[in-house]
Amino acid sequence: SGLSSIQIVALVAICLTHMGDAVEIYLPSILTQEISCDLLLSGTQQGLLSVVFYSFYAAGSFSSGWFANKIGRRITILISLGLSFLVSTLAALSHEFYILLISRAATGVLVGSNYGITNLYWAEISPTVKIKNLGLLLASLCFSLGAG
């Protein structure tokens, strides 16, 4: 059996989500020098920006399952993606270290949430095991494209 239009839209959205998440994970590493110069950051502050993201990423991965079970996978994904857009925009526009730090923590929670829940959602709506596996492979390739 093939994919319905809803499943195709979901797969495209999941792939775009994974690409965006990869950018959120890797781009600040590339821009650390520019961020440091713009905000006059110390070495400790630079390190905090990385640590806070990955620490909260782990928290988002664990907590998103609970939210998805309570309010549903699709609504959890939509809320997470909407908040990701807002928080990422805040991070991009921030001119203060603490605003950037808080927005990177929030981004970590949201990216951690997105990654696990979108894969789970795809696995649940896939009509066959073969399509599920191909979709998850495509999502992983999209993450790699976003990181590259």
DSSP file with accessible surface (Angstrom, degrees, kcal/mol):
  #  RESIDUE AA STRUCTURE BP1 BP2  ACC     N-H-->O    O-->H-N    N-H-->O    O-->H-N    TCO  KAPPA ALPHA  PHI   PSI    X-CA   Y-CA   Z-CA
    1    1 A S              0   0  118      0, 0.0   127,-0.1     0, 0.0     2,-0.0   0.000 360.0 360.0 360.0 145.1    0.0    0.0    0.0
    2    2 A G        -     0   0   59      1,-0.1     2,-0.4   125,-0.1   129,-0.0  -0.068 360.0 -79.2 -89.3-168.6    1.2    3.5   -0.8
    3    3 A L        -     0   0   60    123,-0.1    -1,-0.1   124,-0.0     2,-0.1  -0.741  36.0-132.3 -96.7 141.7    1.2    6.7    1.2
    4    4 A S     >  -     0   0   56     -2,-0.4     4,-2.2     1,-0.1     5,-0.2  -0.371  32.4-104.0 -79.4 168.9   -1.8    9.0    1.6
    5    5 A S  H  > S+     0   0   90      1,-0.2     4,-2.5     2,-0.2     5,-0.2   0.878 123.3  54.3 -64.3 -34.3   -1.4   12.7    1.1
    6    6 A I  H  > S+     0   0  110      1,-0.2     4,-2.5     2,-0.2    -1,-0.2   0.915 108.4  48.7 -64.4 -41.5   -1.4   13.3    4.8
    7    7 A Q  H  > S+     0   0   30      2,-0.2     4,-2.5     1,-0.2    -2,-0.2   0.889 110.7  50.5 -67.5 -36.7    1.5   10.8    5.2
    8    8 A I  H  X S+     0   0   87     -4,-2.2     4,-2.5     2,-0.2     5,-0.2   0.938 111.7  47.5 -65.7 -45.3    3.4   12.5    2.4
    9    9 A V  H  X S+     0   0   99     -4,-2.5     4,-2.7     1,-0.2    -2,-0.2   0.918 112.2  50.9 -61.3 -42.6    2.9   15.9    4.0
   10   10 A A  H  X S+     0   0   12     -4,-2.5     4,-2.7     2,-0.2    -2,-0.2   0.926 110.1  49.1 -61.6 -42.8    4.0   14.5    7.4
   11   11 A L  H  X S+     0   0   24     -4,-2.5     4,-2.5     2,-0.2    -2,-0.2   0.923 112.0  47.8 -65.3 -41.8    7.1   13.0    5.9
   12   12 A V  H  X S+     0   0   82     -4,-2.5     4,-2.6     2,-0.2     5,-0.2   0.937 113.4  48.6 -62.8 -44.2    8.1   16.3    4.2
   13   13 A A  H  X S+     0   0   44     -4,-2.7     4,-2.5     1,-0.2    -2,-0.2   0.908 111.2  49.9 -63.6 -40.1    7.4   18.2    7.5
   14   14 A I  H  X S+     0   0    7     -4,-2.7     4,-2.6     2,-0.2    -1,-0.2   0.923 110.8  49.6 -64.8 -42.4    9.5   15.7    9.4
   15   15 A C  H  X S+     0   0   11     -4,-2.5     4,-2.2     2,-0.2    -2,-0.2   0.930 112.2  47.1 -63.3 -43.4   12.4   16.0    7.0
   16   16 A L  H  X S+     0   0  111     -4,-2.6     4,-2.5     2,-0.2    -1,-0.2   0.895 111.0  53.0 -65.2 -37.2   12.3   19.8    7.2
   17   17 A T  H  X S+     0   0   13     -4,-2.5     4,-2.7    -5,-0.2    -2,-0.2   0.931 109.3  48.4 -62.2 -45.2   12.1   19.6   11.0
   18   18 A H  H  X S+     0   0    1     -4,-2.6     4,-2.2     2,-0.2    -2,-0.2   0.888 110.9  50.7 -64.8 -37.7   15.2   17.4   11.0
   19   19 A M  H  X S+     0   0   61     -4,-2.2     4,-1.9     2,-0.2    -1,-0.2   0.937 112.6  46.3 -63.9 -45.4   17.1   19.7    8.7
   20   20 A G  H  X S+     0   0   35     -4,-2.5     4,-2.4     1,-0.2    -2,-0.2   0.894 110.7  52.7 -63.7 -38.7   16.2   22.7   10.9
   21   21 A D  H  X S+     0   0    8     -4,-2.7     4,-1.9     1,-0.2    -1,-0.2   0.906 107.2  52.1 -64.4 -40.0   17.1   20.8   14.1
   22   22 A A  H  X S+     0   0    0     -4,-2.2     4,-2.7     1,-0.2     5,-0.3   0.912 108.9  50.4 -63.0 -40.7   20.5   20.0   12.6
   23   23 A V  H  X S+     0   0   62     -4,-1.9     4,-2.6     1,-0.2    -2,-0.2   0.932 109.6  51.0 -62.0 -43.9   21.1   23.6   11.8
   24   24 A E  H  < S+     0   0   43     -4,-2.4    -1,-0.2     1,-0.2    -2,-0.2   0.838 113.9  45.4 -62.5 -32.5   20.2   24.6   15.4
   25   25 A I  H  < S+     0   0   11     -4,-1.9     4,-0.3    -5,-0.2    -2,-0.2   0.933 125.6  25.7 -76.2 -45.4   22.6   22.1   16.7
   26   26 A Y  H  X S+     0   0  101     -4,-2.7     4,-1.4    -5,-0.2     3,-0.4   0.780 104.4  71.5 -97.9 -27.9   25.6   22.8   14.5
   27   27 A L  H  X S+     0   0   78     -4,-2.6     4,-2.3    -5,-0.3     3,-0.4   0.919  95.1  54.1 -61.5 -43.9   25.4   26.4   13.3
   28   28 A P  H  4 S+     0   0   30      0, 0.0     4,-0.5     0, 0.0    -1,-0.2   0.864 104.9  56.6 -60.0 -30.4   26.2   28.0   16.7
   29   29 A S  H >4 S+     0   0   61     -3,-0.4     3,-0.6    -4,-0.3     4,-0.3   0.898 109.9  44.6 -63.9 -38.4   29.4   25.9   16.8
   30   30 A I  H 3< S+     0   0  120     -4,-1.4     3,-0.4    -3,-0.4     4,-0.2   0.860 117.6  44.5 -72.1 -35.1   30.4   27.4   13.5
   31   31 A L  T 3X S+     0   0   67     -4,-2.3     4,-2.9     1,-0.2     5,-0.3   0.326  78.5 108.2 -94.3   8.6   29.4   31.0   14.6
   32   32 A T  H <> S+     0   0   40     -3,-0.6     4,-2.9    -4,-0.5     5,-0.2   0.894  79.1  50.6 -54.6 -43.5   31.0   30.9   18.1
   33   33 A Q  H  > S+     0   0  124     -3,-0.4     4,-2.2    -4,-0.3    -1,-0.2   0.928 113.3  44.7 -62.7 -44.1   33.8   33.2   17.1
   34   34 A E  H  > S+     0   0  102     -4,-0.2     4,-2.6     2,-0.2    -2,-0.2   0.910 114.5  48.7 -67.0 -42.0   31.4   35.8   15.6
   35   35 A I  H  X S+     0   0   39     -4,-2.9     4,-2.6     1,-0.2    -2,-0.2   0.927 111.0  51.7 -62.0 -42.8   29.0   35.5   18.6
   36   36 A S  H  X>S+     0   0   12     -4,-2.9     5,-1.7    -5,-0.3     4,-0.9   0.908 112.3  45.0 -61.8 -42.4   31.9   35.9   21.0
   37   37 A C  H  <5S+     0   0   77     -4,-2.2     3,-0.2     3,-0.2    -1,-0.2   0.911 114.0  48.9 -68.3 -42.5   33.1   39.0   19.2
   38   38 A D  H  <5S+     0   0  132     -4,-2.6    -2,-0.2     1,-0.2    -1,-0.2   0.889 123.9  29.9 -65.0 -40.8   29.7   40.6   19.0
   39   39 A L  H  <5S-     0   0   36     -4,-2.6    -1,-0.2    -5,-0.2    -2,-0.2   0.378 103.5-123.8-101.9   3.0   28.7   40.0   22.6
   40   40 A L  T  <5 -     0   0  150     -4,-0.9     2,-0.2    -3,-0.2    -3,-0.2   0.947  45.2-174.9  53.6  54.6   32.3   40.2   24.0
   41   41 A L      < -     0   0   15     -5,-1.7    -1,-0.2    -6,-0.2     2,-0.1  -0.555  20.5-132.9 -85.8 146.3   32.0   36.8   25.6
   42   42 A S     >  -     0   0   56     -2,-0.2     4,-2.2     1,-0.1     5,-0.2  -0.367  34.1-101.1 -81.9 171.2   34.6   35.2   27.9
   43   43 A G  H  > S+     0   0   57      1,-0.2     4,-2.2     2,-0.2     5,-0.2   0.881 124.2  53.6 -61.0 -38.5   35.7   31.6   27.3
   44   44 A T  H  > S+     0   0  108      1,-0.2     4,-2.3     2,-0.2    -1,-0.2   0.921 107.9  49.4 -63.6 -43.3   33.4   30.4   30.2
   45   45 A Q  H  > S+     0   0   47      2,-0.2     4,-1.7     1,-0.2    -2,-0.2   0.892 108.9  52.7 -65.2 -38.5   30.4   32.1   28.6
   46   46 A Q  H  X S+     0   0   54     -4,-2.2     4,-1.1     1,-0.2    -1,-0.2   0.927 110.6  47.9 -60.9 -44.2   31.2   30.5   25.2
   47   47 A G  H  X S+     0   0   35     -4,-2.2     4,-2.7     1,-0.2     3,-0.3   0.885 106.7  56.8 -63.7 -39.5   31.3   27.1   26.9
   48   48 A L  H  X S+     0   0   76     -4,-2.3     4,-2.8     1,-0.2     5,-0.3   0.874  99.8  59.1 -60.5 -37.5   28.0   27.8   28.7
   49   49 A L  H  X S+     0   0   21     -4,-1.7     4,-1.0     1,-0.2    -1,-0.2   0.884 112.4  39.4 -61.0 -37.4   26.2   28.4   25.4
   50   50 A S  H  X S+     0   0   49     -4,-1.1     4,-2.0    -3,-0.3     5,-0.2   0.931 116.7  48.6 -75.8 -47.0   27.1   24.9   24.2
   51   51 A V  H  X S+     0   0   84     -4,-2.7     4,-2.5     1,-0.2     5,-0.2   0.910 109.1  52.4 -62.2 -42.3   26.6   23.1   27.5
   52   52 A V  H  X S+     0   0   21     -4,-2.8     4,-2.2    -5,-0.2     5,-0.2   0.915 108.5  51.3 -64.9 -38.6   23.2   24.7   28.2
   53   53 A F  H  X S+     0   0    1     -4,-1.0     4,-2.0    -5,-0.3    -1,-0.2   0.967 114.5  41.0 -61.9 -52.1   21.9   23.6   24.7
   54   54 A Y  H  X S+     0   0  106     -4,-2.0     4,-1.7     1,-0.2    -1,-0.2   0.856 113.6  53.7 -69.9 -32.6   22.9   20.0   25.1
   55   55 A S  H  X S+     0   0   67     -4,-2.5     4,-1.4    -5,-0.2    -1,-0.2   0.937 114.4  40.7 -64.8 -45.3   21.8   19.7   28.7
   56   56 A F  H  X S+     0   0   89     -4,-2.2     4,-2.5    -5,-0.2    -2,-0.2   0.769 106.4  64.7 -76.9 -24.1   18.3   21.0   27.9
   57   57 A Y  H  X S+     0   0   55     -4,-2.0     4,-2.1    -5,-0.2    -1,-0.2   0.933 103.4  48.5 -58.7 -45.9   18.3   18.9   24.7
   58   58 A A  H  X S+     0   0   44     -4,-1.7     4,-1.9     1,-0.2    -2,-0.2   0.921 110.4  50.8 -61.8 -42.7   18.4   15.8   26.9
   59   59 A A  H  X S+     0   0   47     -4,-1.4     4,-2.7     1,-0.2     5,-0.2   0.910 109.8  50.7 -62.9 -40.1   15.6   17.2   29.1
   60   60 A G  H  X S+     0   0    0     -4,-2.5     4,-2.0     1,-0.2    -1,-0.2   0.879 106.3  55.1 -65.6 -36.9   13.5   17.8   26.0
   61   61 A S  H  X S+     0   0   47     -4,-2.1     4,-0.6     1,-0.2    -1,-0.2   0.909 114.6  39.4 -62.7 -41.7   14.0   14.3   24.8
   62   62 A F  H  X S+     0   0  174     -4,-1.9     4,-0.7     1,-0.2     3,-0.4   0.911 117.9  46.0 -75.6 -42.7   12.7   12.8   28.0
   63   63 A S  H  X S+     0   0   46     -4,-2.7     4,-2.0     1,-0.2     3,-0.3   0.788  98.9  69.1 -75.5 -25.7    9.8   15.3   28.7
   64   64 A S  H  X S+     0   0    4     -4,-2.0     4,-2.8     1,-0.2    -1,-0.2   0.856  93.8  57.3 -65.4 -33.2    8.4   15.3   25.2
   65   65 A G  H  X S+     0   0   26     -4,-0.6     4,-2.1    -3,-0.4    -1,-0.2   0.914 106.3  49.6 -62.2 -40.3    7.2   11.7   25.5
   66   66 A W  H  X S+     0   0  148     -4,-0.7     4,-1.7    -3,-0.3    -2,-0.2   0.942 113.2  45.8 -63.6 -47.0    5.1   12.6   28.5
   67   67 A F  H  X S+     0   0  100     -4,-2.0     4,-3.0     1,-0.2     5,-0.5   0.912 111.5  52.5 -62.5 -42.7    3.5   15.6   26.8
   68   68 A A  H  X S+     0   0    2     -4,-2.8     4,-1.6     1,-0.2    -1,-0.2   0.882 109.6  49.0 -62.8 -36.4    2.9   13.6   23.7
   69   69 A N  H  < S+     0   0  115     -4,-2.1    -1,-0.2    -5,-0.2    -2,-0.2   0.838 116.2  43.7 -70.3 -31.8    1.1   10.9   25.7
   70   70 A K  H  < S+     0   0  140     -4,-1.7    -2,-0.2    -5,-0.2    -1,-0.2   0.899 132.9  14.0 -80.1 -44.4   -1.0   13.5   27.5
   71   71 A I  H  < S-     0   0   89     -4,-3.0     4,-0.2     1,-0.2    -3,-0.2   0.474 114.9 -91.0-116.0  -4.1   -2.0   15.8   24.6
   72   72 A G     X  -     0   0   29     -4,-1.6     4,-1.8    -5,-0.5    -1,-0.2   0.017  27.7 -98.6 106.2 147.7   -1.2   13.8   21.5
   73   73 A R  H  > S+     0   0   47      2,-0.2     4,-2.5     1,-0.2     5,-0.2   0.930 117.0  49.7 -65.1 -49.1    1.8   13.5   19.2
   74   74 A R  H  > S+     0   0  156      1,-0.2     4,-2.6     2,-0.2     5,-0.2   0.931 113.1  45.1 -62.3 -44.7    0.6   15.8   16.4
   75   75 A I  H  > S+     0   0   75     -4,-0.2     4,-2.7     1,-0.2     5,-0.3   0.895 112.1  53.1 -68.6 -35.4   -0.3   18.7   18.8
   76   76 A T  H  X S+     0   0    9     -4,-1.8     4,-2.6     2,-0.2    -1,-0.2   0.928 110.7  47.5 -62.3 -43.2    3.0   18.2   20.7
   77   77 A I  H  X S+     0   0   18     -4,-2.5     4,-2.8     2,-0.2     5,-0.2   0.937 112.8  48.3 -63.2 -45.9    4.9   18.5   17.4
   78   78 A L  H  X S+     0   0  103     -4,-2.6     4,-2.4     2,-0.2     5,-0.2   0.920 113.8  46.0 -63.5 -43.9    3.0   21.6   16.3
   79   79 A I  H  X S+     0   0   82     -4,-2.7     4,-2.7     2,-0.2     5,-0.3   0.942 114.0  49.2 -62.8 -45.5    3.5   23.4   19.6
   80   80 A S  H  X S+     0   0    4     -4,-2.6     4,-2.4    -5,-0.3    -2,-0.2   0.910 112.5  47.1 -62.1 -42.8    7.2   22.4   19.7
   81   81 A L  H  X S+     0   0   54     -4,-2.8     4,-2.1     2,-0.2    -1,-0.2   0.908 112.5  49.4 -67.6 -41.2    7.8   23.6   16.1
   82   82 A G  H  X S+     0   0   38     -4,-2.4     4,-1.9    -5,-0.2    -2,-0.2   0.941 114.3  44.5 -62.8 -44.8    6.0   26.9   16.7
   83   83 A L  H  X S+     0   0   80     -4,-2.7     4,-3.0     1,-0.2     5,-0.3   0.872 109.0  57.9 -67.1 -36.0    7.9   27.6   19.9
   84   84 A S  H  X S+     0   0   13     -4,-2.4     4,-2.6    -5,-0.3     5,-0.3   0.918 106.3  49.5 -58.6 -43.2   11.2   26.5   18.2
   85   85 A F  H  X S+     0   0  145     -4,-2.1     4,-2.1     2,-0.2    -2,-0.2   0.944 114.0  44.8 -61.5 -47.0   10.6   29.2   15.5
   86   86 A L  H  X S+     0   0  108     -4,-1.9     4,-2.2     2,-0.2    -2,-0.2   0.927 116.2  44.8 -64.9 -45.6    9.9   31.9   18.1
   87   87 A V  H  X S+     0   0   25     -4,-3.0     4,-2.5     2,-0.2    -1,-0.2   0.895 112.6  51.2 -69.7 -38.0   12.8   31.0   20.4
   88   88 A S  H  X S+     0   0   23     -4,-2.6     4,-2.3    -5,-0.3    -1,-0.2   0.890 110.0  50.4 -65.3 -38.0   15.3   30.6   17.5
   89   89 A T  H  X S+     0   0   56     -4,-2.1     4,-1.9    -5,-0.3    -2,-0.2   0.922 109.6  50.9 -64.9 -42.0   14.3   34.1   16.3
   90   90 A L  H  X S+     0   0   88     -4,-2.2     4,-0.8     1,-0.2    -2,-0.2   0.922 110.4  49.7 -60.0 -43.0   14.8   35.5   19.8
   91   91 A A  H >< S+     0   0   14     -4,-2.5     3,-0.7     1,-0.2    -1,-0.2   0.915 110.2  50.4 -62.7 -42.2   18.3   33.9   19.9
   92   92 A A  H 3< S+     0   0   84     -4,-2.3    -1,-0.2     1,-0.2    -2,-0.2   0.838 116.1  41.4 -66.1 -30.9   19.2   35.3   16.5
   93   93 A L  H 3< S+     0   0  119     -4,-1.9    -1,-0.2    -5,-0.1    -2,-0.2   0.474  87.8 119.2 -95.4  -3.7   18.1   38.8   17.5
   94   94 A S    <<  +     0   0   18     -4,-0.8     3,-0.0    -3,-0.7    -3,-0.0  -0.375  34.5 179.2 -71.3 141.9   19.5   38.8   21.0
   95   95 A H        +     0   0  155     -2,-0.1     2,-0.4   -56,-0.0    -1,-0.1   0.229  64.0  73.9-118.8   5.8   22.2   41.4   21.9
   96   96 A E  S  > S-     0   0  120      1,-0.1     4,-2.2     0, 0.0     5,-0.2  -0.970  76.1-133.7-124.0 141.1   22.6   40.2   25.5
   97   97 A F  H  > S+     0   0   15     -2,-0.4     4,-2.9     1,-0.2     5,-0.2   0.910 104.7  50.4 -59.1 -45.2   24.4   37.1   26.7
   98   98 A Y  H  > S+     0   0  158      2,-0.2     4,-2.5     1,-0.2    -1,-0.2   0.862 109.4  50.5 -69.6 -32.9   21.7   36.1   29.2
   99   99 A I  H  > S+     0   0   74      2,-0.2     4,-2.5     1,-0.2    -1,-0.2   0.929 113.4  46.6 -66.6 -43.1   18.9   36.4   26.6
  100  100 A L  H  X S+     0   0   13     -4,-2.2     4,-2.5     2,-0.2    -2,-0.2   0.920 112.2  50.8 -63.1 -42.2   21.0   34.3   24.2
  101  101 A L  H  X S+     0   0   29     -4,-2.9     4,-2.1     2,-0.2    -2,-0.2   0.939 112.7  45.0 -62.6 -46.2   21.7   31.7   27.0
  102  102 A I  H  X S+     0   0  117     -4,-2.5     4,-2.5     1,-0.2    -1,-0.2   0.918 113.9  49.3 -65.6 -41.4   18.0   31.4   28.0
  103  103 A S  H  X S+     0   0    2     -4,-2.5     4,-2.6     1,-0.2    -1,-0.2   0.883 109.9  51.3 -69.0 -33.0   16.9   31.1   24.3
  104  104 A R  H  X S+     0   0   17     -4,-2.5     4,-2.2     2,-0.2    -1,-0.2   0.886 109.7  50.7 -69.6 -34.8   19.6   28.4   23.7
  105  105 A A  H  X S+     0   0   12     -4,-2.1     4,-2.1     2,-0.2    -2,-0.2   0.948 112.8  45.4 -64.4 -46.8   18.3   26.5   26.7
  106  106 A A  H  X S+     0   0   35     -4,-2.5     4,-2.4     1,-0.2    -2,-0.2   0.903 111.5  52.7 -64.0 -39.6   14.8   26.7   25.4
  107  107 A T  H  X S+     0   0    0     -4,-2.6     4,-3.1     1,-0.2     5,-0.3   0.905 106.3  54.5 -62.1 -39.7   16.0   25.8   21.9
  108  108 A G  H  X S+     0   0    0     -4,-2.2     4,-2.5     2,-0.2     5,-0.2   0.936 108.6  47.6 -59.3 -46.3   17.7   22.7   23.4
  109  109 A V  H  X S+     0   0   43     -4,-2.1     4,-2.1     1,-0.2    -1,-0.2   0.939 115.7  45.3 -59.0 -46.5   14.4   21.5   25.0
  110  110 A L  H  X S+     0   0   19     -4,-2.4     4,-2.9     2,-0.2    -2,-0.2   0.901 113.1  47.5 -69.8 -41.6   12.5   22.1   21.8
  111  111 A V  H  X S+     0   0    1     -4,-3.1     4,-2.2     2,-0.2     5,-0.2   0.924 112.2  51.3 -66.2 -40.3   15.0   20.4   19.5
  112  112 A G  H  X S+     0   0    0     -4,-2.5     4,-1.2    -5,-0.3     5,-0.2   0.901 112.7  46.8 -61.0 -38.7   15.3   17.5   21.8
  113  113 A S  H  X S+     0   0   13     -4,-2.1     4,-2.0    -5,-0.2     5,-0.3   0.934 110.7  51.9 -67.1 -46.4   11.5   17.2   21.8
  114  114 A N  H  X S+     0   0    2     -4,-2.9     4,-2.3     1,-0.2     5,-0.3   0.905 105.5  53.7 -58.1 -46.9   11.2   17.5   18.0
  115  115 A Y  H  X S+     0   0   66     -4,-2.2     4,-1.3     1,-0.2    -1,-0.2   0.934 114.7  36.6 -61.9 -48.9   13.7   14.8   17.2
  116  116 A G  H  X S+     0   0   35     -4,-1.2     4,-2.1    -5,-0.2    -1,-0.2   0.929 118.4  47.7 -71.5 -43.8   12.2   12.0   19.2
  117  117 A I  H  X S+     0   0    4     -4,-2.0     4,-2.9    -5,-0.2     5,-0.2   0.891 108.9  52.8 -69.3 -38.9    8.5   12.8   18.7
  118  118 A T  H  X S+     0   0    1     -4,-2.3     4,-2.4    -5,-0.3    -1,-0.2   0.922 111.2  47.2 -65.2 -40.0    8.7   13.3   15.0
  119  119 A N  H  X S+     0   0   34     -4,-1.3     4,-2.3    -5,-0.3    -1,-0.2   0.917 113.8  48.0 -65.4 -41.2   10.3    9.9   14.5
  120  120 A L  H  X S+     0   0   68     -4,-2.1     4,-1.9     2,-0.2    -2,-0.2   0.923 110.6  51.4 -64.0 -43.9    7.8    8.2   16.8
  121  121 A Y  H  X S+     0   0   28     -4,-2.9     4,-1.8     1,-0.2    -2,-0.2   0.929 110.0  49.4 -59.9 -45.2    4.9    9.9   15.0
  122  122 A W  H  X S+     0   0    2     -4,-2.4     4,-1.2     1,-0.2    -1,-0.2   0.927 108.8  52.6 -61.4 -42.9    6.2    8.7   11.6
  123  123 A A  H  < S+     0   0   35     -4,-2.3    -1,-0.2     1,-0.2    -2,-0.2   0.873 110.6  49.0 -61.2 -34.2    6.5    5.2   12.9
  124  124 A E  H  < S+     0   0  100     -4,-1.9    -1,-0.2     1,-0.2    -2,-0.2   0.812 114.9  41.3 -76.9 -31.0    2.9    5.3   14.1
  125  125 A I  H  < S+     0   0   39     -4,-1.8    -1,-0.2    -3,-0.2    -2,-0.2   0.514  86.1 112.4 -97.8  -1.8    1.4    6.6   10.9
  126  126 A S     <  -     0   0   20     -4,-1.2  -123,-0.1    -5,-0.2     6,-0.1  -0.501  60.9-145.9 -71.9 135.7    3.4    4.4    8.5
  127  127 A P  S    S+     0   0   49      0, 0.0     2,-0.3     0, 0.0    -1,-0.1   0.796  77.7  17.7 -74.2 -28.3    1.3    1.9    6.7
  128  128 A T  S  > S-     0   0   55      1,-0.1     4,-2.4  -127,-0.1     5,-0.1  -0.940  75.4-114.5-139.0 163.6    4.0   -0.8    6.5
  129  129 A V  H  > S+     0   0   95     -2,-0.3     4,-2.8     2,-0.2     5,-0.2   0.895 116.2  54.5 -64.2 -39.4    7.3   -1.6    8.2
  130  130 A K  H  > S+     0   0  156      1,-0.2     4,-2.5     2,-0.2    -1,-0.2   0.940 110.7  44.2 -62.2 -45.1    9.1   -1.1    4.9
  131  131 A I  H  > S+     0   0   31      2,-0.2     4,-2.7     1,-0.2    -1,-0.2   0.898 112.2  54.0 -67.5 -38.2    7.7    2.4    4.4
  132  132 A K  H  X S+     0   0   64     -4,-2.4     4,-2.5     2,-0.2    -2,-0.2   0.955 111.3  45.0 -58.7 -48.0    8.4    3.2    8.1
  133  133 A N  H  X S+     0   0   88     -4,-2.8     4,-2.2     1,-0.2    -2,-0.2   0.907 113.5  49.0 -65.5 -41.2   12.0    2.2    7.7
  134  134 A L  H  X S+     0   0   98     -4,-2.5     4,-2.6    -5,-0.2    -1,-0.2   0.899 111.7  50.2 -64.7 -39.7   12.4    4.1    4.5
  135  135 A G  H  X S+     0   0    4     -4,-2.7     4,-2.6     2,-0.2    -2,-0.2   0.914 110.9  48.0 -64.8 -42.5   10.8    7.2    6.0
  136  136 A L  H  X S+     0   0   47     -4,-2.5     4,-2.2    -5,-0.2    -1,-0.2   0.884 111.5  51.3 -66.9 -35.1   13.1    7.1    9.1
  137  137 A L  H  X S+     0   0   99     -4,-2.2     4,-2.4    -5,-0.2    -2,-0.2   0.936 110.5  48.5 -64.3 -44.6   16.1    6.7    6.7
  138  138 A L  H  X S+     0   0   73     -4,-2.6     4,-2.5     1,-0.2    -2,-0.2   0.913 109.7  52.4 -62.0 -41.4   15.0    9.7    4.7
  139  139 A A  H  X S+     0   0    1     -4,-2.6     4,-2.0     1,-0.2    -1,-0.2   0.914 109.7  49.4 -61.9 -40.4   14.5   11.7    7.9
  140  140 A S  H  X S+     0   0   52     -4,-2.2     4,-2.1     1,-0.2    -1,-0.2   0.898 109.8  51.0 -65.8 -38.8   18.1   10.8    9.0
  141  141 A L  H  X S+     0   0   92     -4,-2.4     4,-2.3     2,-0.2    -2,-0.2   0.894 108.2  52.8 -64.8 -38.3   19.4   11.8    5.6
  142  142 A C  H  X S+     0   0   13     -4,-2.5     4,-2.4     2,-0.2    -2,-0.2   0.895 106.7  52.5 -63.7 -39.1   17.6   15.1    5.9
  143  143 A F  H  X S+     0   0   34     -4,-2.0     4,-2.0     1,-0.2    -2,-0.2   0.936 109.4  49.8 -60.7 -43.2   19.3   15.7    9.3
  144  144 A S  H  X S+     0   0   74     -4,-2.1     4,-1.5     1,-0.2    -2,-0.2   0.888 109.3  51.3 -63.5 -39.5   22.6   15.0    7.6
  145  145 A L  H  < S+     0   0  121     -4,-2.3    -1,-0.2     1,-0.2    -2,-0.2   0.902 109.8  50.0 -64.0 -40.0   21.8   17.5    4.9
  146  146 A G  H  < S+     0   0   15     -4,-2.4    -2,-0.2     1,-0.2    -1,-0.2   0.855 111.7  48.3 -65.7 -34.0   20.9   20.1    7.5
  147  147 A A  H  <        0   0   38     -4,-2.0    -1,-0.2    -5,-0.2    -2,-0.2   0.770 360.0 360.0 -76.3 -24.8   24.2   19.5    9.3
  148  148 A G     <        0   0  101     -4,-1.5    -2,-0.2    -5,-0.2    -3,-0.2   0.840 360.0 360.0 -85.2 360.0   26.2   19.7    6.2
